[in-house]
Structure formats: C-alpha cells, structure tokens
Amino acid sequence: MTAPATTAPESAAAPGPAAALKALYVYGITPAGVRVPRSPGVDGSPVGLLTESGLCAAVSDAPPRLRPRRRDLLAHQAVLDELAAQGPVLPMRFAVLSPRTDTLLAQLRSDAAHLTRQLDGVRGCVELNVKGTVVPGHFADLVRRDDRLRTLALRTRLRPGYEANVRLGEAIALGVRREARRAAREVVDRLAPLAVRTVQGATDDEQVLSASFLLRSADETRFREAVAERSRACGDRLALSVTGPLPCYSFVDPRPAPPAGR
C-alpha cells in the first residue's frame, strides 16, 4: 500500500486542509477500534490512528530524512507489536510513506473489502520464520555412504596432489550441500502440516532453508517442539533457527489485485 495517513485522531472523517496535505509514515492497517499505540514512532514522533470504513491506519508524521537506523527500525517494530497484541494487523515494511492524508482515506474506502479479507486471513495467527544453514562437519560419514565420493577419496589418497585435493574438496562440499538441501525439504514437509500457510524464501549455498509459516497462535508451542525434534534429527547436516512470533509480513498483501485483463 502506498499509504497516506494522519497522526490526528482515531476518527478523521473530515481532516482540515493542512492535515490533508501532510506527508505521513504508515505502520500498518487494523480493524477499527484499536487503542492508539503508546510507543513513540519513527524519529520519536507520536503515533496516531486514521479511521475510515471500519479500518484504522497507524501513522505518524513523516520524518524529514528517513534512514534505516536501528532505533527507527525498533520503533517501527514496537508500534506493530502493540497493534498485534490487540488483534490482526496488516504490517507495512519499514519506510512506507503517504504523501497526503486524504489520499489514504480514499484508499481505505476503496480497498476496504480487500483489506478486511486480508485481516480476516491472519486473525488469531502469528508468523514464524525457520532458517537452516549447512553444517560442514559431517563429510566423513558422507564419504562412507557415497560410492562416488569414496572412490574419489581413495584415488586422492593413492595419488595425492593439489588438483586431486581440490576435486575431492569440491565434490565433498557439493555433497554436503546436497544433503543439507534434502534435510531442508524434510523439515518443510514435517512443519507445513502444522501451519495454515507456508511461504518459501530465498536461499543460497550456505542458507539452504528460509521458510515462513503462518500459525494459529495456539499452535506455536507445538510448532517449536516440532522444530526442535527436526533439529535433533538433522543437526549433523542442517543448523535450524526460529525467529518470531512476527507480524504476518509474508502472508498479507495490502494492495488489491488489478482487475482481470489489465
């Protein structure tokens, strides 16, 4: 959402001319009726609510300069945490700005049905992110189990040399990553049935697993126990970590889909 907003009051059916032209920083969208967050917003600005069509946008004055400083990132998160503690929230990424209050009011009106569906979809849910990185130390067992690697290791031992060592090292590294990716697929296969939805993230040669899981809040403990069980089962191949609970960034899209044919 390219969102405009206001630090003015919880109900803003008729903002004045100056307020309507004010640029604003937008934290997230919630159902109407939430309490104003007490945490200071980005750049220390007080946070307010803009209400329209049964929805609230949490906003503050747009700072003159916006940079991803740690204190501002934490302030953004603190506002979202307060909102999430009260109910569903559509979180905005850091640095979403709105040039005009009246534009956001119009957007809340026009997108109300879509935004409400999005809120209903994450009601009572949290997001947890699971990452998995390659564990490089299990190559001895890998060589014992892989005929090709075992043969290559034997040849290298019989005819050692720089190039032979490089070939063996590359083959082992490839095999270790292959085993880690296999373990990552096993992790997702075990965890996905516990979640409402699952989204896979970007990976690379070292971080072979990055997946976000939308969970019912009541299932969080069971999910963490399942991650711990998987960590014990594949810890020689894959090091797992869990981040969260988080606002449901990966499972909401504040922007409605364009009409068919566009």
MOBEL-V391528 format. One record per residue. N is the residue number from 1. RES is the residue in one letter. OMEGA is omega in whole degrees, 0 to 359 (999 if undefined). NEAR is the number of other ideal C-beta (glycine too) atoms within 12 Angstrom. D_CENTER is the distance of its C-alpha to the mean C-alpha in whole Angstrom. Layout:
N:RES:OMEGA:NEAR:D_CENTER + N:RES:OMEGA:NEAR:D_CENTER
//
This chain:
1:M:173:32:17 + 2:T:201:23:19 + 3:A:167:41:20 + 4:P:184:35:23 + 5:A:182:50:24 + 6:T:175:46:26 + 7:T:179:37:26 + 8:A:177:30:29 + 9:P:185:23:30 + 10:E:177:25:28 + 11:S:185:21:30 + 12:A:182:33:31 + 13:A:183:21:33 + 14:A:179:16:35 + 15:P:178:30:34 + 16:G:184:15:37 + 17:P:182:11:37 + 18:A:180:13:36 + 19:A:183:27:33 + 20:A:182:26:32 + 21:L:185:18:32 + 22:K:175:31:30 + 23:A:187:30:26 + 24:L:175:43:24 + 25:Y:186:44:20 + 26:V:182:50:18 + 27:Y:183:51:15 + 28:G:180:49:14 + 29:I:179:48:17 + 30:T:169:44:18 + 31:P:178:30:21 + 32:A:175:27:24 + 33:G:178:17:26 + 34:V:176:32:23 + 35:R:177:20:25 + 36:V:178:30:24 + 37:P:179:34:22 + 38:R:182:18:24 + 39:S:175:26:22 + 40:P:181:26:23 + 41:G:179:40:20 + 42:V:181:41:20 + 43:D:178:24:23 + 44:G:183:18:25 + 45:S:175:30:25 + 46:P:182:24:25 + 47:V:176:40:23 + 48:G:182:36:25 + 49:L:173:40:24 + 50:L:186:48:25 + 51:T:179:34:26 + 52:E:173:36:27 + 53:S:178:26:28 + 54:G:181:21:26 + 55:L:175:41:23 + 56:C:169:44:22 + 57:A:176:52:20 + 58:A:190:51:19 + 59:V:169:51:21 + 60:S:177:39:23 + 61:D:176:29:25 + 62:A:179:31:24 + 63:P:179:25:25 + 64:P:175:12:27 + 65:R:183:13:25 + 66:L:178:25:21 + 67:R:182:14:20 + 68:P:176:16:17 + 69:R:185:17:19 + 70:R:183:12:18 + 71:R:179:18:19 + 72:D:175:26:18 + 73:L:179:20:14 + 74:L:178:19:15 + 75:A:177:31:17 + 76:H:182:40:14 + 77:Q:181:29:12 + 78:A:177:26:16 + 79:V:179:43:16 + 80:L:178:41:13 + 81:D:178:25:14 + 82:E:179:29:17 + 83:L:182:40:17 + 84:A:179:35:14 + 85:A:181:21:17 + 86:Q:183:24:20 + 87:G:183:25:18 + 88:P:179:36:15 + 89:V:171:42:14 + 90:L:186:43:12 + 91:P:172:38:10 + 92:M:172:37:11 + 93:R:178:25:10 + 94:F:172:28:12 + 95:A:171:23:16 + 96:V:182:34:16 + 97:L:173:30:20 + 98:S:183:38:22 + 99:P:186:21:26 + 100:R:177:28:28 + 101:T:184:39:28 + 102:D:176:28:30 + 103:T:178:30:27 + 104:L:177:47:24 + 105:L:179:34:27 + 106:A:181:23:28 + 107:Q:176:31:24 + 108:L:178:40:24 + 109:R:187:22:27 + 110:S:183:18:27 + 111:D:188:31:23 + 112:A:183:26:24 + 113:A:179:16:24 + 114:H:181:26:21 + 115:L:179:37:19 + 116:T:176:26:20 + 117:R:178:20:20 + 118:Q:179:31:16 + 119:L:178:35:16 + 120:D:182:18:18 + 121:G:180:21:16 + 122:V:181:39:13 + 123:R:179:25:16 + 124:G:185:20:17 + 125:C:172:35:13 + 126:V:176:38:11 + 127:E:170:37:7 + 128:L:179:40:8 + 129:N:179:34:7 + 130:V:177:43:10 + 131:K:178:31:11 + 132:G:179:39:15 + 133:T:183:28:18 + 134:V:171:35:21 + 135:V:188:25:24 + 136:P:194:23:27 + 137:G:185:17:30 + 138:H:187:25:31 + 139:F:180:31:33 + 140:A:178:17:36 + 141:D:179:18:35 + 142:L:179:32:34 + 143:V:180:25:37 + 144:R:185:15:39 + 145:R:186:16:37 + 146:D:183:23:37 + 147:D:183:13:40 + 148:R:180:19:40 + 149:L:180:29:38 + 150:R:178:22:41 + 151:T:180:16:44 + 152:L:179:27:42 + 153:A:179:27:42 + 154:L:178:17:46 + 155:R:181:19:47 + 156:T:179:24:45 + 157:R:181:15:47 + 158:L:180:12:50 + 159:R:184:15:50 + 160:P:178:15:48 + 161:G:184:13:47 + 162:Y:184:11:44 + 163:E:179:13:43 + 164:A:179:19:43 + 165:N:179:18:41 + 166:V:180:15:38 + 167:R:179:22:38 + 168:L:180:31:38 + 169:G:179:21:35 + 170:E:180:18:33 + 171:A:179:26:34 + 172:I:180:31:33 + 173:A:178:21:29 + 174:L:179:23:29 + 175:G:178:32:30 + 176:V:179:33:27 + 177:R:179:31:24 + 178:R:179:25:26 + 179:E:180:32:26 + 180:A:178:37:22 + 181:R:177:27:21 + 182:R:177:22:23 + 183:A:179:32:22 + 184:A:178:35:18 + 185:R:177:24:19 + 186:E:180:25:21 + 187:V:181:40:18 + 188:V:179:34:16 + 189:D:180:19:19 + 190:R:186:28:20 + 191:L:186:37:17 + 192:A:180:24:16 + 193:P:179:16:19 + 194:L:187:29:18 + 195:A:173:33:15 + 196:V:178:27:15 + 197:R:179:24:13 + 198:T:177:28:11 + 199:V:178:24:9 + 200:Q:179:23:10 + 201:G:181:23:9 + 202:A:178:12:12 + 203:T:175:23:14 + 204:D:185:16:17 + 205:D:181:15:21 + 206:E:177:21:19 + 207:Q:188:24:16 + 208:V:177:35:17 + 209:L:169:41:14 + 210:S:184:27:10 + 211:A:176:38:9 + 212:S:183:35:6 + 213:F:174:43:9 + 214:L:187:36:10 + 215:L:164:37:13 + 216:R:184:23:16 + 217:S:181:24:16 + 218:A:182:13:19 + 219:D:185:23:18 + 220:E:182:25:16 + 221:T:179:18:19 + 222:R:180:21:20 + 223:F:180:36:17 + 224:R:177:25:17 + 225:E:178:17:21 + 226:A:177:30:20 + 227:V:180:37:18 + 228:A:179:21:20 + 229:E:179:19:23 + 230:R:179:33:21 + 231:S:177:29:21 + 232:R:185:17:25 + 233:A:185:17:26 + 234:C:184:32:24 + 235:G:177:22:24 + 236:D:182:21:27 + 237:R:190:36:25 + 238:L:176:39:21 + 239:A:185:29:19 + 240:L:173:38:16 + 241:S:181:23:14 + 242:V:175:32:12 + 243:T:178:22:9 + 244:G:6:29:9 + 245:P:182:30:10 + 246:L:165:28:7 + 247:P:191:40:8 + 248:C:182:41:7 + 249:Y:190:32:5 + 250:S:189:32:5 + 251:F:178:31:8 + 252:V:173:38:10 + 253:D:182:25:12 + 254:P:182:37:15 + 255:R:177:19:17 + 256:P:177:19:20 + 257:A:178:13:21 + 258:P:177:9:24 + 259:P:180:6:27 + 260:A:178:5:28 + 261:G:179:5:30 + 262:R:999:6:29
//
